[in-house]
């Protein structure tokens, strides 16, 4: 990707908060949801009015609430990312083995995760080893095959300008054929029949421009609408 394209990308792309907001709009009222560590945790901030998701964390809480104000944290109440949380009325605690039994038993409606790479057939790579990597794949491999739906939040390209949406992943896989929808900094894309199907894109980028930043064919199957999000 040349420098001009890189500059344009930085000018028009959505922020992480805006990507998280867009993903939150698709969570059904009463859905049981697991949010991946880091960026995906932001989704909990943007539940639409009148809807309430029930958030699950691998370390053993169901129905945790917002982060407490600074200085009011109870560090016995944390999520899987070691961030302080609050509890909603009716929240439950359980052993992490029971937590994974919930995951593996198909009791989660959706898992929302980050990604290094996503392949057009739904393969996901979201872990690596090395100086800046996590030590192992962790619970993500259970989540991607236990949840009824798997969504990914990601920048459309890497910091080096390379596509993150590819024909095939080149990094170690978290799961095979597991991703159903991708929310990127430029578009909303479904995976159907081993294809990237474009559903929404930012008005500021052309289809040709978006395709140039994507490592596999973007399929048009029906109406492609504008990806509109609030300023956050």
Secondary structure, DSSP 8 states (H G I E B T S, - for coil): --HHHHHHHHHH---HHHHHHHHHTT--TT-EEEE-SSGGGGGGGG--TT---EEEETTTEEEE-----TT---TTSB-TTS-B--EEEEEEE--HHHHHHHHHTT--SEEEEE-SEEETTS-EE----STTS-SS-TTHHHHHHHSSEEEEEE-SB-TTS-BSEESS--S--SBSS---EEEESSEEEEEETTEEEEEEE-TTS-HHHHHHT-BS-EE--S--EE------
